[in-house]
């Protein structure tokens, strides 16, 4: 049985402009691999309602899960919640449970829950809240779309709250054989190994270091015996390889 599939939708002009380096994708990929959900696609879009809505709708129809990051704060350009509501055909407004969470958070700090902060309590009808143990403002799940903050510490905390709800599959494993040859020299052998071991993926990743160049050959799969067989085949072709 195949693992559930997922896509990530990264939202923000600051990512596309190069002002901010995204780290959430790397964290999500690792956590989903551990959980047995296969991350298949990552898409980055600008802070434009049409781009966000269209991408969310398309990805939600293609994959079992869509994880978004960015655009759920208190400012005018935080439009993700509205776009996901539109993509899911849901109404959106300030919801009492989200308001209560924010009210308690700001009361405890002696800070006013003003109109700007109240924007973070706008949740689509029918959505399930995702807890935010860092800064309180919740994310939400609408259908198969999981909406989370873009700040890495908050994204990571929200993801930790969310993942136990999601059904995973078999955990993917990987093994690596380092070969001190060029890709052109090993391509034919890799093709044979891939054809003979169809239940694992075989990838080649060249490197260049001070002591020379080579290729890391990586096999990935959920069946340890199949990985053992693929690695044994690789060692036959590349006996000098190092693990």
N, C-alpha and C positions, 0 to 999 in steps of 0.2 A: 504494500500500500504506500502510495506516494505521500511525502510530507506536505503539510499546508504550505502555500506559497504567499509571498509578501512583496510589496513594493514600498519604497519610501518617497515621500514628497517633501522636499526641502524648500522652504518658502522664505524669500528675503532678497531685496535688492543688495543688501550688504554682502551677501555671499557671491552674487554674480558680479559685483563691482571689484571684488578682491579685497575689500576692507576687512572682511572677517573670514577666517579659515574654518570650514565646517568640520567638527569632530564627532557630531552625533551619528553620522552614517557609519563610521568605523565602530562606534560603541554598539549601535543597533545590530550591525552585522554579526559581531561576536556574540551578543546575547541571544540572537535568534538562532544562530548555529548551535549554541548550547541547548536551546529549548526545542530543537527539531522543527523549526520553521525556516523554509528556504527563501532567502532574500534574492529576488530575481531581477529587480530593476530599481534604480534610483533616479529621480528626476528633480531638477532644480528649476524653480519658476520665480519670476519677479512678483513684487507686491502689487499685482493687478488682479482684480476680481475675476475677469474672464479667464485668465491663465490658470488661476488656482481652481476655479470651479470646473473648468473643462478637464484639467489634469486629474483632479480628484474623482470625477465621475468616470473617466476612462479607466483609471487604474483600479477603481473599486469593482468595475465590471470584469476585469481581467484576472485579478488575484484574490486570494482568500482574505488577505489583510492589507490595509494601507496604513502606514504610520506617517504622520505629518510632524514637522517641527517648524516652529516660528510663527509669529503673527497673531498671538493671542494675548497681547498685553493691553495697556490702558490708552494707547495713543491712537491718533486718527488712522494711521497706516496699519493697525492691527486688525485685519479684516478676515482672517482665516475662519473664524467661527461662522460669520455670515456666509462665506463661500461654501463651507461644508454643508451648512443648512440648505443652501440653494441646490447643491449637488445632490442632496438626499431628498429634496422636495419637502423640507420641514420648515415650519414657522420657527422664529427665534425671538427670544426676549429675556429679560432679567428673570431668573428662576429663584424661587424662595430658598431652596436648599443651598444653592451656590452663594446667594446673598448672605445667608446666615454664616457660612464658612468665612467669607470675607469680613463680615461685621465683627465676628469674634476675633479674628486675626488682628484687625486694625484697632479694635477696642483694647486689646491686650497691650498694644504699643502706644496707646494714647494718640492715635492718628485718625484723622477723619476719613470715613469712607465716602469720598466725594464722587462726583459724576464720572470723572475719568476712571477711577478705580472700579466703579460699579460696572463699567463696560465688561470687566472680566467675569461678571456673573451672568452675562448673556449666553444662554445655552439653548441649542435647538430642542424642540419638542421631541420627546422620546429618547433622548440621549442618556447614557449612563455616565456619571461623573468618574473621572480618574483623579485620585487623591494627589495632592501636591504637598508633601511634607516639608518642603523648603520654604516656599513663599505663599502657600495657602491657595492661591488662585487655581481652581481646578482645570484640568483638561476634560475631555469627554470622548466617549465612543458613540458614534452614530452609524448604525448598520455595521459594516466591516471597516469603517474608517476610525482610526484612533488619533486624536488631536492632542498634541503636546507642545510644551514651550520650546523655544529655541536655545535658551541659555543652557549650556551643557550640564551643569550640576542639577538643574531642575528637570531637564529632559531625562537624565539618568535615573533620578529619583522617581519620576512618574512611570518610567518604563518598568522599574522594579515593582511598583504597585500594580501595574497592568498585567505583566506576563503570567502570573499565577492563574489568571482567569482564562488564558488562551490554551487551547488544546494543541500540544506539540506532537511531533512524530519521532522518528529515529534520529538520534544525534549524529551529525556528520563528523567524521574524523579525517585527518589528513596525515600523510607521511611524505618525507622529502628525501631525495637522493641528489647529492651534489655531484655534477659531472664537469670535468675541466675540458670541455670541448665546445665548439660553436654549435648554435642551433641547426645550421645547415648540415652538420655532420651527424646529428642524432635524429633528424626529423623522420626518416624512414623507419627507424627502429621504434620511435614513439608511436607512429601510426599503427604498427603491428601490435604493440602492446595494448593500445586503445581498442583495436578491433577484437583482440583475443579476450579482453576483460571489459565487456560492455556495461557492467553494473558499477564501474568506477569512472570518474573523470580523470583525465591525464593532462596536465598542463606543464608548460615549460616557461621558465622565467629567467632570462639572461641577467648576468651581473658583471660588473667590472670593478675590480679592487686593485690596490697597490701591488698585490702579488700575482695579478693576472686576471683572466676572465673565465667565465664558465656559465653553466646553466643549472639552476635548481629545478629538478623535475618533481612535481608535486602530484600525488594521487589522492583523490578524495572520494569518500563513500561512507555508507552507514554499516557495511558488513565487514567486520575485521578479517574474516577469512578471505574475502575477495580482495581486500587491501594487501594481505600477505601474498596472495598469488600474483598480484600486479607488481609488487616490490620484488618478488623473486624473479619475475620475467625481466624487470629492469636491471637487476644485478647480473643476469646472464648476458645482457647486451653491453653493460657498462661495469665490468668487474672492478674497475678502479674507483667507482663511485663511493661517496662517503655519506653517511646518514647523520 
